[in-house]
Structures are given as structure tokens and as C-alpha cells.
Amino acid sequence: ALASLGVVRHDWTRAEVAQIYKLPFTELLFRASVVHRMYFNPLEVQRCTLLSIKTGGCNEDCKYCAQSTRYKTFVKPEPMMGVDAVVEAAQRAKAAGSTRFCMGTAWRELGNKKGAFGRILKMVEEVNGLGLEVCCTLGMVTEEQAKQLKEAGLTAYNHNLDTSREHYPNVITTRSYDDRLQTIANVRKAGISVCCGGILGLGESEADRVGFLTELATMEVHPESVPINALVPIDGTPMDLNESPDVFQMARTIATARIIMPQAMVRLSAGRLSFAAVEQTMMFMAGANSIFSGDKLLTTANPATDADALLFDSLGLKGKAPFSAPLQLHAEQLPRHSAAEMRA
């Protein structure tokens, strides 16, 4: 029901989410844009930069990933970057208009990598000092490690679920779905903002997309950031012949995420390069309010920064300031409905 749009709920059922996902396309976009305007200025889109600070050599078996040692891909293992080089990259990202800087490492978990962890904490501290939001994606972390990252000034931690619980074993076998949820719980407990999303194009069904979105929307606290990625098939990986999602699948997923997690930043992430400007525009209309810009997204090409500037200019969009929370609507502006009424 339109009256219930924008209410933050945590008791979504898969049937309800499927009903939203399968709405006639233009109606789905309309509802998502209504919800978007309840909590955000729709003309503000955050620009983020993702840097791979430790590339390749990962022993996990994620079937889509160029960085796994199990597959012969174009990626060659590299040592971890130095603190100064990372800070310089963050300064360049800031100068180009990014307000969030994400650092990624290709490994299963932080584990006992004490030297590397010390260096990462220093990177977090320095990038935070530039006035940027700082995000890390370092695989599995313990409660104690999450606490130290928080103390160093980490804004957010990314750990994706990738797909539905049912389809997940067809994609990854070296780490369980519950391992992922545990890391998210550890991050949440440390008071770090959660960035958690998934990838379309992993051979999943529509029901899997619905299942993955429902998993996120039934968390005790919704992720503050939900990246929606389109698979970029990489030669040499088991998924190199997979078909990438089309604009309608991407827009439906983004719009559904916007409706069921109204206060989240929905991030249009990997695979954006394969979509034309007008297709990306449709995704903004569906409720995406963040993009990754810069030359590389971990190891796959990303639209050049100047192309993004032109796109923003032609659409009348502007960058979003760092650390800006969703609008807090006054209680009287929000529809008040019980879950039972909403299902009626």
C-alpha cells in the first residue's frame, strides 16, 4: 500500500519483498523515488573511491573473483601498499570529488596479520584526517579487531553477503554465510557503520535476489550502505561466461532495496561501466544515491572521473558531503502502520 511507503521495518517476509520486486516497472520506480525523497535529497549522489591496497593471492574460491589463487586470471599478486602511497591516492580521490574512500585487501581474514593490521590502522587514521569517510573491506574480522578499527577512525566496514543463503554455496565454499553474518555482527558491535550488499549475475534466480534483499532488510539494524554490484565476468574464473545483469534487473534490485531499507545509501558499484549514461540515470531514479568513481574498482575498470563529472552535470546532480546522515523526518510526517495493516 502506498500509505505505508517509507516506514522502517525489520519484519519483511520474502513474499512481501517479491511482491515489491515484481511490481510493474514504472510503478516500482515511482514508489522507490517517493521513498527516496522522504529521507534524501534525490539530487545528491555520493562519490566514493575504492583502492585495492593488497591485490591478488587470495586463497578463497569465490567463483567470480579475479584475485583468487585458484584461477588463472590477469591479476598478479602484489605486496601491500605503503601508508604514504595510500594517503596520496586518498588525496587525489578527494580532489576529484570523492567523499568516501574505501580500502580493500585480497585475503580471507585479518587473522594474525599484526604488521599489516598496524599499517592499515595508520592508513585509516591518516585518511580520516583528510576529512573523508573511511571504509575498509578486509575479510573476516574479530570483535577486538573491529574495536581497534573504530578507535583508528574507521567510518564503515564492507562485508557483502553476495547472494541468497540458498545460492551462496554455488558461489563460495571456503567461507560460510554465517561467517559473513558474524563479521557484520562484530563490526556492528564496535559501533562501525555497516556496508553490506551483493552481486547480480552469479547465476542466481529472481527468488535469490529477493532472498538476499530480505536477509538485509530483516537485520536488527539495516546496513547504512547497500552496494549493488553487476558481475564483471573475468577470463579464467568459473563465472567467465556468466551473463551480466541487464538494466531492468539492476534497477528492480536497487528500487526494492530503496523501498525496504529507506534510510540506507544504495550504492551503484561494480559493473557500472557496462551501462550507458541513460541506463545509469534509470538507476538513480530507482533510488541509487552513491557511485564508485575512479579508474579501478579493485581490479575491474570503472568509468573515468571526468565522464562522471559530465554525467552529473547533464543530470543536474551534485556530490554528497561526507558524514551526512539521512533526513530525520518529523514523527507526524511518517505514516504509522503496524506490519499487519501494511500486509493487508
Disulfide bonds with the S-S distance in Angstrom:
none
